């Protein structure tokens, strides 16, 4: 998939594991979704996911809606990424 590196100002061809490897090297991956998502409880709605790692073992996902960063976040370990991190569903991927 194509991802835009906002630091080096270039477009990269990466796969899911490549994005995870970039996060392990202190980079943030932003997934711009094609439509708004809502959690199963109807509590949280977002259209951008911001993924990063805390210490190389724990990952954090923050959310934005219509350009506004939300206060909510979720924590994941590397095994949780299989059920939570889906960059192939994003309409745009940016790396910062």
C-alpha positions in Angstrom: 0.0 0.0 0.0 1.1 3.6 -0.5 1.9 5.8 2.5 3.1 9.4 2.6 6.1 10.1 4.9 5.5 13.7 6.2 9.0 14.0 7.5 11.0 13.0 4.4 8.3 14.3 2.1 8.1 11.1 0.0 5.6 8.4 -0.9 6.5 4.9 0.3 5.3 1.5 -0.7 4.8 -0.4 2.6 2.9 -3.4 3.9 1.3 -3.8 7.3 4.4 -5.2 8.9 6.4 -2.4 7.4 4.2 0.1 9.2 4.6 -1.7 12.5 8.4 -1.7 12.0 8.2 2.1 11.4 6.3 2.5 14.7 9.0 0.5 16.4 11.5 3.2 15.1 9.6 6.0 16.9 7.3 7.0 14.0 3.5 7.6 14.2 1.2 6.0 11.6 -2.1 7.9 10.8 -4.9 6.0 9.2 -7.5 8.2 7.4 -10.6 6.1 7.2 -13.0 6.2 4.2 -16.0 6.8 6.6 -16.7 7.5 10.3 -16.5 4.5 12.6 -18.4 4.1 15.9 -17.5 1.6 18.7 -20.0 -1.1 19.6 -21.4 0.9 22.5 -22.0 4.0 20.4 -19.8 6.0 22.7 -16.9 6.9 20.4 -17.0 8.0 16.7 -13.8 8.7 14.8 -12.5 9.1 11.2 -8.7 9.0 11.8 -6.6 6.6 13.9 -3.2 7.7 15.2 -1.0 4.7 16.0 2.4 4.8 17.9 4.3 2.7 20.3 5.1 3.5 23.9 8.2 1.2 24.4 8.3 -1.2 21.5 6.0 -3.7 23.1 2.9 -1.6 23.9 1.0 0.3 21.2 -1.4 3.2 21.6 -4.2 4.3 19.3 -5.6 7.8 19.6 -8.6 9.1 17.6 -9.6 12.2 15.7 -13.0 13.2 14.3 -13.3 15.9 11.6 -9.9 17.3 12.4 -10.3 17.4 16.2 -8.2 15.1 18.3 -10.4 13.2 20.8 -9.4 12.5 24.4 -9.9 8.8 24.1 -7.2 6.2 23.4 -6.8 2.5 23.5 -3.7 0.4 24.5 -2.6 -2.7 22.7 0.2 -5.3 22.9 1.8 -6.6 19.7 -0.6 -9.6 19.6 -3.6 -7.2 19.8 -2.6 -5.6 16.5 -3.8 -8.6 14.5 -7.4 -7.7 15.7 -7.1 -3.9 15.8 -4.6 -2.5 13.3 -6.0 -2.5 9.7 -4.1 -0.1 7.5 -5.4 -1.8 4.3 -8.9 -0.4 5.1 -7.7 3.2 5.2 -8.2 5.5 2.3 -4.9 7.3 3.1 -1.9 6.4 5.3 0.6 9.1 6.6 3.7 8.5 8.6 5.1 11.2 10.8 
